[in-house]
């Protein structure tokens, strides 16, 4: 198992670690965290019948979890664009074919009791690095009611591309804010 990031426990602070999601045990832990997030924040808007399968999604290129003191407390995924990925379509239309393909950041969440440690920003940094390593430009959609997520993306310098509406099911029309990651800083390229 490759270590992505770990804090030093010797200073008495909580140990935070990011790593690749691995196996059924991680999926079950993430589904449990997701249930707490849904109860607290209403994410995801439509609760999936099979949360672990929803986490895996389609077109998956990778997924990472955050552990705080050995307990899974956060998740993020990277996927190829699929049906309904508004941000990927908007970004591709604006950037043009010479900009390359988009990579969709998805399934980002942090347990309510683990917030305040910068976990969301660390997960976003990890998924952005992976997207860029694959030659993809990171994009994402977020429902307009998720103001905390939108505030995180703004703090991280993500650009609001558009607001689009989608009909998710009869009686449920949502407004999606479409974001693209800021341009890569050439000083950080390898």
Secondary structure by P-SEA (a helix, b strand, c coil): ccccbbbbccccccbbbbbccccaaaaaaaaaaaaaaaacccccccccccaaaaaacccccbbbbbbcccccccccccccccccaaaaaaaaaaacccccbbbbbcbbbbbccccccaaaaaaaaaaaaaaaaacbbbbbcccccaaaaaaaaaaacccccbbbbbbccccbbbbbbbbbcccccccccc
